[in-house]
């Protein structure tokens, strides 16, 4: 399948292309015949792949290290569950060696290119799993996530990455990276699919020392929710990422969220401990026997990272664990006034060339908003958010307390469908939203849209709203920070609304409609240039989605702000054209 650019994505982006046939680096093992599901089940008809640190009976497990490779005697517990649920297994995917990295270049089998632009990193360590999902080769894939490997690749490939609460999915049969904090993660192009897979995969496994039975919250966050927002954010000079995150915050507000600034310092300190303290000894312990015997067979910089854990003493590790527990106590009060936390999935998106030139520093940057999550026992969900002006995808991560998995999925689905994005690199539209398993269902989510011209009641394009089940909530005005123009040569005639500086605009008549969120994407797809949908401020101070216009299109347009609205303008030019219910 060939990626088709989003309307906001430059058509000449150099990498808009199919990864399905052009990135063999994504796969490490593809049998001639997939492994079929064991019986009809809830996942029947779905294809999946697994990261090659997850065992499949009779298939090699390499963890991206040829000298380490072995043939698995049994399926990993999670693979068995998915086959029993009816899904068919189509192969194993590439990864950063021993799941040590967040960028997708640390494999002797080759760097996995980004599915949208092959000059850029795919994100790792679950690089191959993210790539084969984004390019439509499978319906979902398993990764693992210790420090962000189930989220960063999702954010950099325009797909969903679900990192469940620790111990919710068994890790038996998974080559550990840092066993106490490892999670099996799920990649899919929609939140509903990822949640469906989670429901089939979860369950206590006494053979996994870190598996546990967890009570999961069953009530959604609701129409109004409070999300913690780091008071200070670092994007390492990537202003496109900063602008994309600002847009994401506004969309969350439009969905009913209230941003609550929080001090992110404790999470940064915690994240730094993953590799900068005795906690890195977990990396060494995970493969100690092999590493001590075959250290030269481990590639750099993985060798140096794992080797750094060797000198620490047991007392050092206890001290680090105590320090981590103290940080968890410091973080706890921050949750008392919020339902969840929202961060960029990745603060920047480096090229493969840049990553290879500076592999440690740039990799650390990718983990700025992920490393702390498992250490502090949180759940997380990465969802696509927007296309950057350079054509690269941008994602955000919703982070919640342990056991908030279904709640994050419900809000994440609302957010993803409000974005108007397509699926991965396929160009396919998002399907209808689906109920989230395990969650007490609220009323179907809806979105408010302000209209200012041809979509007003009785106007020629109003049917685009009503045929999608939209209902009129109110007739009101914008805040006095807009100017209205009559666009030339449009059929039917349309106005253009432009936001201006305070004191330079007027109050413009609008109608606020509410439509099912499931219909919003198809509505946005009908909006022609130079018009677009953005955040519009209403007179009462609230924000809704609404029509805005590109400034360049207004050079030859008549300024009709003084008339206060489109109806008044039509009445002044040709009263007979005015239709009002």
N, C-alpha and C positions, 0 to 999 in steps of 0.2 A: 504494500500500500504506500502511496506517495503522499508525503505530508503536504497539505495545502495551507498556506499562511492564513492566520487570523486576519481580519480586516485591518487591525492595527499593526500588523507585522509587515515590514518592508518586503515587497515581492522579490527584491534582488538579494535578499539574505543569502550568502554563499552556500549555506548548507541545507537548504530546503530540499530534502531528498529522502528516499526510502532507506531505512537502516536494515530492512528485512533481508536484502540480498547483499548489501554492501558492507556489513560489519560481521564477518565470521568470527571476529575476536570475542563476540558476546557469548558464543557457545563453546563449551569444553567437551561435551558428550551429547551427541544426538543419535539415538538408535534408529535403524531403518524403520522399525515399527514402534510406535509409542506403547507405553505400558498402560493397558486399559484399566478402567475402574473395576473394582471387584464385584460390584452389584449396583443396580439402579439406586440412586440416592439424590440428595438435595443438590449435589454438584454435577449430576449427570449432564453430559454434553459439553462440559467445560474442559479446556486444555490448560495445563500448568507446567511450569519448570521450577527447578530448585537450584539454589546456589550450591556450588561444588564443595561446600564444607558440610553438606547434609547427606547422610547415607541413603543409598537406594540399593537394595539387595542385588548382587550380581553386577553392579556398575562400579566403575572406579570412583574413588573419592581422592581428590588431589590437594584440596585447599590451596590450589595454584602453586604447588611446589612438587615438581616431578619426583624428587627423591623421597618425598613423604608418601606418595600415592600407595593405596591399597584397594583391594576389592572388598566391598562391604558384604558382610554375611547376612545382614537383616536390614529392613527398612527402618529409618528413623521413625520414632513414634508419630510425629506429625505427618510424615509421608503416608504411613499406614492409614491414619484417620482420613486423609483426603482421598486416597484410593477407595477406601470403604464407603465414602460419601458419593462415589461415582465419577470423580474427575479422572482424566487420563493424563499421564505424565509423559512429556515430550522431550525431556533432556535436562542436562545440568549446565550451569552457566558460570562464566568467568567471574573473578573477584580479585580484590587486592589480597596479596598473599597472606594466608592465615588470618584473613579478615582484619588486617592491620592497615588501615588507611581509609580516607573518605573521598578519594578522588578517582579511582578506576584506572590508574596507570601503573600500579605496583604488581604486575603479573608477568611472568616469563612467557605467557601465551599471548601477550600483546595488550596494549592499552585499549579499552573499550571506548569508542567515540560517543559523543553525545548524539542522541537520536534526532535532534533538530539541526545541529550544526557540528559536523565531525571535527572541526578545528578545536572544539572546546571539550572539557572533561565531562564525563557522564556522571561523575560522582561515584563514590564507593563506600564501603568495600563491595556492596552488592551491585556492582556496575552492570554485569551481564543480565541479571534478573530484571533490573529496571529497563534496560534497553529492549529486551524481547517483549516486554509488556507494552512499552511505548510505541513500538513499531507494529503491534497487532499480531505478533507471531504466536502468542498464547493469551489466554484470558486473564490469568493471574500468575504470579510467581512468588516463591518464598525467598526471602533474604534472611540475614541475621543483623541484629542491631545491638552493639555494645556501647558505641559512642556517637551514633547517628547514621549508621550504615543502612538503615531502613527508611531514612527520611531524606538525607541529602540527595541521593540519586533520584528520588521521586520529585523533589523540588526542581532539579536541574533537567528533568525530562518531561515535565507537564503531566505527571501522573500522581496517583494517590499512594502514600506510604503510611501504612498503619503499624505503629509500634505498640503492641499491647502492654498492659501492665506485666511486670516481671512475674514469671512463673505461670502465667495464664495458659501458654502453650508449652508443652513439654519440649525440652531441649535434648532429650535422650537421642543419641545417634547423630548429634551435631558436634563437629570438631570445635572445641571451645576456644574463645579468644580471651575472655576473662570470665570464667564460668559463673561467678556470683552475680554478675550483672548482665549476662547475655540474654537476648530475647530473639526468638524467631519472629520475623516481620513479614508483612504481606504487601505486595505491590499489585495494583489494579488501576484501570482507567477511571473507575467510579468508586465513590465511597460505599455505595450500596453493595457492590461486588466484594470489596475488601471486608466489609462487615459480615457478609454471607459466608465468606471463607473462614473468618474468625470464629463464627458460631459453630462451624463444622470441626474446627481444629482444636478448640480449647478443651480443657479437662485435666484433672489431677492425674499425675503419673508418679506412683511411689518409687519407680526406678530412676527418677530424676531427682537428685538431692535438693534442687531448688524449686521444684514444682510445688504449687500450692492451690488450694481451693479458695477462690476469692469471691466475696459478694460484690456484684456489679450494680452500680446505681441504675435504677430502672426508670427514673423520671427525667425527661429532657430539661435542659437549662431553661427553656421557655422563651416567650416572645421578647422578654426583656432580660438581659444578662449583663454582667460586669466582667470585663476582661482586663487583666493586668498587662500593662505596657511598660517595657523598660524605659525609665526616665531618660536614659542616655543610650543611644544606639551607635554601634560602630559598623561602617560599611567598607572600610579600608580603601576609601577613595572612589568607590563605585557609586556614582550619583544616580545612575539608572536604577540600581537596586534600591537606593534610598527613596526615590520617587515612587517606585512600584510598591514599596511597603507603605508609604503614606496613602496611596490609593487604596490599599488593602484595609488600612485602619478606617478610612472613611466608609468603605463598603460594610464593614462590621457595624459601624454606627448606624448605617441605613437599615441594617437588618434588626436593629433594636438593641445594639450593644452600647454600653457606656465604658469608655476608656478610663482606666484608673492607673495613673503613673505609679510605678514601683521602683524601688532601689534594686538594681540588678547585680550589685556588687557581690553579694553572697553567692550567686550562681556562677559568676565569673571565677571567683576563688575556687569554688567546687570543681568547675570544669578544668581548671589548671592542674588540679591534683591528679587527674586521670593519668597523665604522663609525667608530671613533675613531682611526684612523691613516690613512696614505697608501694602505692597502689599498682604501679606498673609491674610489680613482681607477679601479679596475676597473669600478665601476658607471658612471662617467662614460664611460670608454673604450668600453664596450659599445654605447652609442648616441650617441657623440660627434657624428657628422655631423648626425643629426636634432636632437639637443639644442641644438647651437649655432645651428641655423637656426630652431628652433621651441620655444624654451624656454618661452614663455608657454602653449603647448599642453599642457604637462605639469602635472598636478594636484599640489597640495600634499597631504601633505608629501614626495611623491616628488621634486618639483622641487628642493627644498632638499637632500635627501639626495644626489641625483645631482650637483647643482651643487657640493656640498662636495668632490667629488673633482677638480674642475677646477684649483684653485690648486697642487696638489702637484707637485713636480718629480720628475724621474726619480731623482735621488739620494734623495729622500724615500721613494719606493717601494722602492728597493733596501734602504734602512735598515729599512723595515718588514718586508720579506721576510726579511732577516737576523734580525731580532728574532723573527719567527715560527719560523724554523728553530731558534733557540736554545730557544724554548718547547717545540718538539717533542722536543728532546733532554732537557729537564727532565721531560717527561711519560713518556718511555720507561721509566724504572725502575718506574713505577707498574704497568706491565703484567706485570711478571715474576712476580707472585704471584697473578694473576687470569686467568680465561678471558675475561671480558667485563665491561663496566661497565653499571650499571642506573641510570637517572634518570627523573624524571617527564617525560613528553613535554612538558607545559606545567604550570607551577607554579600557575596560576590560570586562571579562565575569565571574562573580563569581558563585560559587556553591550555591544551595539552603541552604545548611547547613551553609555556611559562611554568607549568607545574613541574615538568621534568628538570627545568633549570633551577627551581627553588622548592624542592619537594616537601620539606619539613614546614617551612613558614606558611606556604600557601595552603597546605593540608590543615594546619592548625587554624587558619582563618575560616575554613569551611566548617569547622566544628565549634565555632564561637557560640552558637545557640543550640547545640545538641549535646555536648559532652556531659553536661551535668544531669541529664534527665534520668538515666538509669541509676546513677549513683544515689539520687535522692528518691528513687522508687516512684516515679511519675509515669503516667500514660501519655502518649503523644500521637498526633495524626498530622501528617503533612498533606496539604491540599493545594492544587494549582490555583494561581491567583490572577496572573495577567501575562501578556507579552510585553517585554521591554521594547523600547524603540529600535534596539539593535537586532530584534528578532529572536532573542533568547527568552526562554520561559522563566517565570518567577513564581515561587511558591511560599506559602506561610505555614507555620506549624502551630497547631492548637495543643496546648499542654495542660493536663489536668491531674488531679490527685489519683493515686492508685485506685483502680476500680471505676474510673469515670469513662471507660472505653466506649460504651454505647452513647453516652451523652456527647462526647467529642464527635462521634460519627454522625449523630443527628445534626448538630450545628455545622459540622464540616460539609455535609451534603447540602444544607441550605446555602452555605457560602459558595460552594463549587458551582452550583446551578445558577446562582446569581451572577457569576462571573461571565457567563456567555461563552466560555471556552469550549474548544473541541477536545477530543480524547487523544492524549499523547501526541504522537507524530502522525496519526492516521488521517486527520481532517474530519473524522466522523463526529456528528453532533452528539451531545450527551443524551442518553435515553431518559425516560421519565424517572423522577425520584422514586425510591422504593422505601417501604417501612423498614426501620432498623431493627433487626432481631434483638430480642431481649429488652426492648424499650417500650414502656407504656406510651402508646401513640397519642400525640396531641392532634389537634386539627391540622390538616395539610398546610404547610407553610405558604405564605403569600407575601408579595412584595408590592410596595407603594410606588406609583409612577405619576409624576406631574406632567401634564400636557398643556401646551400653550397656544397651539394653532390648529392645524387641520385635523387633529385628533379630538378636539373639543366636542362635547355633546352636539349632535346634529350636523357636524362637519363631515366632509367627504371621507376621511380616514378613521372615523370613530369606530367603524366596524372592525378594524384591526384589534381594538380593545374588547368589544363585546363578544366577538366570536371566540375569544380566549377566556371567556368567563369572568372578565373584569367587571367590577362594580364601582360606581361613583361614590367616593367618600365625602368629598367636600368641594365647594367652589371658594377659592381664597386668592391670595396674592403672594408673590415672591417677597422676600426681603428687598429693601430699596437699594439693591446693588447690581441691578441688571438694566440693560438697554435692549429694546426690541426693534427689529428691522424687518421690512418687507423684502424678501428675497426675490430678485428678478428671475424670470424665465423658469419658474417651477410649476409643475402640474401634478396635483392641484396646487393652487397658490399656498405658499408656506412662509412662516416667519422664521427669523433666526434670533435666538436669545443669547446675549453675550454678558458674561459677568465682568463688572468694572469695579474700580476703586470706590470705597464708601464716599458718598457725597456726589458721585458722578452718575448715579443711576436713579431709577424710579421703581415704584411698585407695579408689577405686571400681573394681570389677571391670569390665573391658572385653575385647572381642575386637577384634583388628586384622585387617582383611580387605584384600585387594589386588584391585583390579578394573582392567580395561582402561580407559585414559583415555577412549577413545571412548565408553564406556558411562556415564561419570561424570555428564555433564550430565543425562541422563535420570533417573538415580538422585536427584540433588539436586532435580529438579523434583517428585519425589513427596513431599518433606518438607513436612508441613503446619505452619502456625503453631500454637502459639508456638515450635515447634522450628525450628532452623536448623542449618546446617553451618558450622563455624568451625575454628579451629586449637585442637587439644587437646594438652596436655602429658602425655606418658607417664612412668611411674615412672623409666625409664632416662634421662630428660632429653631424649629426642627429641620431635618434634612430628609429629602426623598430623592429617588432616582428621577431624572427629568431630561428634557431636550435642551441641548446647548448647540452652539454653532461655532465653526472655525472662524477666527477673526478675518482671515484673508478673503473669505467669501462675502464679506460685508462692504467691500470697497465701493461697489456700485449699488448697494442696497439703500432704500429710503429709511431713515430713522423715524420710527413711529412711537417712540417711547412716550411722548406727550399724550398720546391717546389712551394709554393705560392697558391696552390689550388688543388681541387680534379681532375680536368681535367688533370692537369700536372702530377699528380700522376698516373692516369690511363694510360696516354701516356707513362710514364716511365716503366710501368710494362707490358702492353700489348696494343700497339697502335691500334690493331684491334678492341678493345672494345670501343674505343672512338667514340661517336656519337655527332655531332655538326650540328645544322641546317644551 
